[in-house]
Amino acid sequence: MALTLKKISVACAIATFSLYSGFAQAAPAPLTEPVKLTFAAQEVGTAAYNYASALQAVMIKGLPEGSSINITTSSPGAVGAPIIVNGGKKADIIMSNSAPARWSYETGILGKAPTKNIASLGGGFGHDFVNVMFTQKFVEKTGIKTIEDLVAQKYPVKIVIKKNGSLGELSAEKVFEALGVTFDDIEKWGGVVEKTGGDAIKSGLQDDIYDMTIDHIGAGQSNTTELCLTHDMYDVQLADSTLQKLVDMGYDYVEVAPNTWKGQETAIKSVGSQQEVLVSTSMDESVAYALTKAIIENKDELSQAVSAMKYFAPQTAGTKAITGVDLHPGAAAYYNEKGLPSK
């Protein structure tokens, strides 16, 4: 009799656990009252603003009548974005990139404490990549064609990159970190690391003041397109081992199609960190569910609004490799409901 009761108890426990698990993964209660949200982006004309505008247009469809999503231009960019949305006090939603989100969550970024109160609704908006270029004049002068050779030789290279706080600058730092060196090391070799704006980077390379640049951009980026049309540049292929180290850091593999830049006849294997939607962990689960549902179910509208959004893929949008941080529980509920990966 005791054995029978034990079996019954175990069966009840299993049934209770299964019932609880089912409720845990169920969709939150539908929203019934209007919701007012702020969506932080960068200034008008930036990729982040264009993404935010397209997302706002579909998100609002998932909210009750009378709701609003106000876009502000208060975002400092992808690197500082997790700090702004952390805890939800400065913004409810923000555009960021997966790698900075991961670094900010795990160890902190820009000298700030880790942002433990951030979560994602999904990522993979765009097709940006780490772009490494030498001037052709530098290659002909030195015979150096890879960044791995440059580091091995400790060559006093003159590098120009974007300013601190940009993902371009941080990506350049990460490329050299993958090779075990820092900007300080390069300067000790007699090299130069100049940080400036996009126009100055372009003109400095055109005039052969600098030997190389590293950036995080997408096809069609205007300064790089113009640079390659007006000056002979050499597209650098990173070694597989270097790429893998960058993936381990939080980037994901990206292929740069042939003829993305003038003179680039073959595909380049690279890595990138794509745009994603970050929110605070304090966001109501019903709101996060509704926003995520609206994003996934209006994928075609997003791709029509911004061409780079055609790369958005619901099958991978909720995975940790794409988001860098955990999904918001409300977002995870929608992915699970649709049988989409959420880890």
Buried (B, 14 or more C-beta within 10 A) or exposed (E): EEEEEEEEEEEEEEEEEEEEEEEEBEBBEEBEEEBEBBBBBBEEEBBBBBBBBBBBBBBBEBBEEEBEBEBBEBBBBBBBBBBBBBBBEBBBBBBBBBBBBBBBBBEBBBEEEBBEBBBBBBBBBBBBBBBBBBBBBBBEEBEBBBBBEBBEEBBBBBBBBBEEBBBBBBBBBBBBBBBEBEBEBBEEBEBBBBBBEBEBBBBBBBEBBBBBBBBBBBBEBEBBBBBBEEBEBBBBBBBEEBBBBBBEBBBBBBEBEEEBBBEBEEEBBBBBBBBBBBBBBEBBBBBBBBBBBBBBBBBEBBBEBBEBBBBBEBEBBBBBBBBBBBBBBBBBBBBBBBEBBBE
